[in-house]
Amino acid sequence: MAAIVPPPFAAIILAAGASSRMGKPKLLLPWNGTTVIGHLISQWQKLGATQIGIVHRPNDDALVKELTQIAKVFRFNDSTIQRIPNPHSEHGMFSSIQCAAHWQGWKDEIESFAIVLGDQPHLKMETLRELLDFHAANPHSICQPAFRGEPKHPVILPRDIFCGLKNFVAAGATLKDFLKLHSRRSVQLKTNDGGLLLDLDTPEDYKRALSLDA
């Protein structure tokens, strides 16, 4: 049987956190011969993302410098990596997701958007490919990997639902709150990748994640 081709998609990497518990910028930590952010960009480029948007704090000069270097090393063209500054990054992750939804630079042909945590470089490529295949079979649905019945990231949103993020207003809202509004269009991919449970919040998390990637 022919492989299912996923619809054109963008990867949105959330990179606007302060890394307060890590004690240093976690997106710039070494990973697999590059940095965490460099690995994530390379990973999603290999997975076939049409565009990769990096949502970051507006004055994060170190990250911007690293993104410029990454583009040179991996020879990405100017339209592959898009920097999206979030002027309200102090309001948390959901503000970065909405900032990406408001950004006007997405290509018209993109049909879905993968919301990617910036602190999960250890996720297996097999897991991510399986998720993209799952979304290709369910292109009009919100697709999430699930470990032991719990939905995790990355989350893939069809374009119409992604655009709906722009008009969602609720005090203290989270992505989870938004997704509840579209529960009838949500499907989950069961997976055994325990790395879905881990985020790089502390130095201990980083050491553990490195061991998973070894």
Salt bridges, closest charged atoms under 4 A:
ASP60 OD2 - ARG57 NH2 3.14
GLU90 OE2 - HIS91 NE2 3.62
ASP119 OD2 - LYS26 NZ 3.09
ASP160 OD2 - ARG185 NH1 2.82
ASP201 OD2 - ARG21 NH2 3.33
ASP201 OD1 - LYS26 NZ 3.28
